[in-house]
């Protein structure tokens, strides 16, 4: 998948949203993660987004959905005209995911701390139905892991030995209120997941190939992939800037961003 085009599409969506702003920071840190998932990792057919034996994707950090929309454009399920309705009244290209089975979006999200519990339920249901080939990918933010419900779900997944679930944590070290370690320190994040009975791998979250290799791992335990990322990745005026959790892209910033993307080899 073309991650340069995905970043351009994020800029286009943000400009179209005008004064409403756009969740650029946490979407940009997800670009390569979405590219790896939709670019051959997930069992997902655009012409059959509800196939029984597909892999499932739950975007628990729903404010990062711009990256998912850009990936859905890459696979032919969204047009550029549809992307430009981002945040518009009546548009299904909403600020947080809305259920849209035609796009393969099975869960609404945005209220943080709920996605992993949903994923555990789906993973358990797949086993109950005799489907042992489908996997459930749940994307969480690192700040989201302040929520106790995340760890209840993690403990449950381990208890039921759900080897068909993969938690992908966007470890960009920034949340709405600031640096994650200052808001509520996660300290040895990998050790926490291991203590809850998960296998853990830490990767460069902007390396598509490394992400694909991590996502394709099959173990006898639930798998946590900690993706080391940069919030606002790709634009000098956004990287590691908390204010770009939700910010306004002006025409000047749009042009600067486009020039920066084009300059990347």
Secondary structure by P-SEA (a helix, b strand, c coil): ccaaaaaaaaaaaaaaacccccccaaaaaaaaaaaaaacccccccccccccccbbbbbccccccaaaaaaaaaaaccccaaaaaacccccccccccccccccccccccccccccaaaaaaaaaaaaaaaccccbbbbbbbbccccccaaaaaaaaaaaaaccccbbbbbccccccccccccccccccaaaaaaaaabbbbbbcccccaaaaaaaaacccccbbbbbcccccccccccccccccccbbbbcaaaaaaaaaaaaacc
